[in-house]
C-alpha cells in the first residue's frame, strides 16, 4: 500500500506514523509546504479521553507527549473586576511546535518519508498512491479539488478574533471580559507549558472597527490588546505569530471521501475554537481512519466506515461549538449578571455541561450559586443563605405572590389533577373570554357556571400547595375547530361559529374565512377581556395569563404575517401592539395581582416576528404592567418551519429575559430537573414549563 | 414493541407469486405487520396494489405503506385507494405518507416538486374528511385507516402532530430513531394534542450465507439518489441474528411501537430466517 499524506500538521503526521507502524512495508509519504520548525498557532488542548486514545494508538509518542504536557483543572473567569474560579475540570495542553516535533521524529524513526517545503499544486502529483490523505486544513487543495463530491457548507461567524501567545504563566483556562469605549472584548487563554500560554482575543466586529483594529498593523494590535488587558497580563507581553484578525469559519461536509481520497481534521470539519477541540478531533480522525483501514480489506468500505464512525461525533462537537460561539457573540446581554451567575452561565453555555455535571466537577461553586440564587430570590442580603435547595425549589416572588417552586405545569381539562403534581404554578387550559372565542366545542368559556367550577378547583389546588394562573384567550381565526383528540386545526363541519380576526385570511386552506374586525369589534373585545379579568379576581386565582400567542385572536394583530390592516391597528409594531396593549391596560385597571402574557417569540417564518421583535414586544408589555413573559414558539401561521430540538424555547426565553429585562417562563420540551436547574441558575428563565406528555396536558 | 416484516416489492426478480407466498408466510409467522415502500421511477410494485394482493391472502397482519409519496397522487384517489385496501383487509390498513425525497419520482410523474410540502399539508387536512364524509367510499366504519406521517423536518413533524396518529421514521440506527422520536413527541405536545404519537421505525436485513453482499448492493442501488449516503445505508444492513436482536433492543429502548424490518434480497426463506431470530 502506498499512502500520500498532504499536510504535515498533527493529524497528517499522526496518521502517517500509525500507518507505517501498522504495516512497515507500506510506503508512507508526507508533504508539507512549510519547513519542519515553522509552526503557526501556539498551544493545543486535549481531554483525558483523547489522551487515552493516544495511549492506545501509539504508546511511544504518548509517553513523550505526556512528559511535555501542562495539566490544570481550573477555569478562571475575570469579569467586572472580580474573578470566579471553577475547579474540577481536567485539561492538558501542549505546545503545538513540541507536539509536531515529537510526531516528526517518530515518523522519521519509523521510516515515513517527510518532504518539507513542497507546495502541492495538483492532487494528480500523487497518481501512484493507493490512498491520498488530505490533511491540509480548511482551505486545503484536496478539499477544494473534490468540493463537488464533499459538498461543503461554510458558515462565517460574525466576531473577529486573533491568536496571540504570551509568557504569562497561567494555571487555569482563563476567560477575561473587558468593556471599554470601543465595545466588549474577551480573552480565551490557556497554558501549554509552565511559561507560555495561548491568548486569543475576540470581539464584535463593531468593537474591532471602533478600535481601528481593521487598519492596525500586527504591532499596533498587540499594543492595543496589551493595554486593554494590562491588569491580567501583570506586566507580561503578547507575542505574535502571523497573528491576523479573522472570522472563524465552521466547515461541514456531506462526505469526507471520494474514490481513493480521504480528508482528516480541519480539511474535513471545523468547530469553533471556544470549545478547544480542533487538534483533538483531528488526531482522533487519524486513529479512526487507521482502525477502519485495518478492519476492512476493501478501501471503499474502510473509508465509509471511518466516516460513519466520525461524523456523528464531529456533529455533536459542532453543535456544542455553535452554542458556545453564539454565547460569546451575545455575551454583552449578560453584562448585568452577578459574577456567580455569569460564571455558571458561561460554564454551561455549550449545553454539554449541565447543573448535575457541574456539581460533580465543582460542588463548591454550585453550592455558592445556589446560595446566591436563594438569597437573591428572597431579597435577603448576599451571603445570608449558606445552605439552600437547588434553584428548581427556590420560591419566586412576584409582587405579593410567592410561587413555592419554579416548575410550571400546563393543565389539561383536569385542573385539580394537575394541581396535585407538586408544581409551583399551574396554568389552566385555554379558557375563552367569550362563546365565539372558543377553539373547539370543548373549550371552556369563562361564564358564571365556569367561574363557580373553577373557584372550587382553585381552592383545592391551593390546599395542595400550588398557585394557579387563569389562562384567558380568544381563538380568533383558529376557532370553530374539532376537538383536538381528532387532530389540531381541523374545522368543524357542523355546529361551527363565525370567526373574526385582524385580517380576513383563513388559518388553514379549508378553515372558515374570518371577518376583519372593525374598531367597534376591537373595543368590544377589549371590554370582554376586561370583564373576564374582573371576574377572575373573584375566583381566587393567583395570577392571570393572557394568551397573545400561537396565532389566536390577539397574536393575529401582533404578527406582520397575519395583520394586513392599514388603520391604526396595523403596520408598524406600535400599531400592531395597540390592540394587545389596550387589553393589557383594560385588564390592569381591575386586576392587581401578577399578570403573565404568553407570546410566540418567533413565528418560525420569513418576514414574521423574530426574536429581535419579540424583545421589543416584551418591553412594551412590561411598561404596560406585564410581570412575566411566557415565551412559546410558532403556530402563528399554518405552514412554518418549526424546530423541535431539545429545549427549543429556551433561547427565546433567555433573549427576552436578558434583553427586555422582564422575568420569563421557558418552554420547549423541558423534561428533567437537571434542565430546569441549569436554565434557572444560568439566568435563562425564572420559571420552566415542565413537559409531561404522557399526562395529556393541553395548552 | 411489535415487529413487522417488509414485503419485497422493490428487490430484484420478484414475481407476483413470490409476493403472495411471502405475505402468507408473514401472516403465519410472529409478525404483526407487513410494510411496503413507494417509488415511481423504479422497478417496484405499486404499494396499494401489492397490499391489496396481500390483503386477499392474509387474515391477521396489519398492512402498512412505509411510506406513500402523497403529493404524487390526487388526494381523492389516494383516499379512495387507502379506504379500499382498508375495506379489503377488514380494517387492517395503516396509511403512512410523506413528501418523499427523490426528484426523479416527481419528474416522471409530471408533478412539480416545488411546493410539495404545502400541497402535502393540504392533503393531510383533507383526507380524514374524505373518509368521514362518505361521498367517496368505501366509507370506513371507524374513522378510516390509521394515518402516520414520515419526514424529518420541523414542518413534517408539525403536520404529523396536527393531522395524523403518529410518526413513521425513515430508518437508521436506534440513536437516530430516538432523536427523531423525541422531536415527534415534542411537536405533538407543543401543538396541544392529548396523549402520545404512535412511533414506527424501520430497518433492513439480509440473513444467510452470501446474502449480505447482495443486500448491500440492492441498498446502494435503491438509495443511489442520496449520493455518498447510500454507502452508509448499505453498511447499516442487518446481516446477522445478533445484529438484528441488538437493533430490536435499541428501538424498543427508544420507545418504538412498531418496528418493520425490510428484506434486501428476494428469497422467500428470508421470512422464515427472520421469524427464527425474533421467535
Interface residues (C-beta under 8 A of the other chain):
Chain A: X149 X151 X254 X255 X257 X258 X300 X301 X304 X305 X307 X308 X312 X412 X484 X485 X486 X487 X488 X489 X490 X493 X508 X509 X510 X604 X632 X633 X634 X635 X638 X639 X640 X641 X642 X643 X644 X645 X646 X648 X668 X669 X691 X693 X694 X696 X697 X698 X699
Chain B: X117 X118 X121 X122 X125 X126 X128 X129 X133 X153 X154 X155 X157 X158 X161 X162 X163 X164 X175 X182 X183 X184 X185 X186 X187 X188 X189 X190 X191 X192 X193 X194 X195 X196 X227 X228 X229 X231 X232 X235
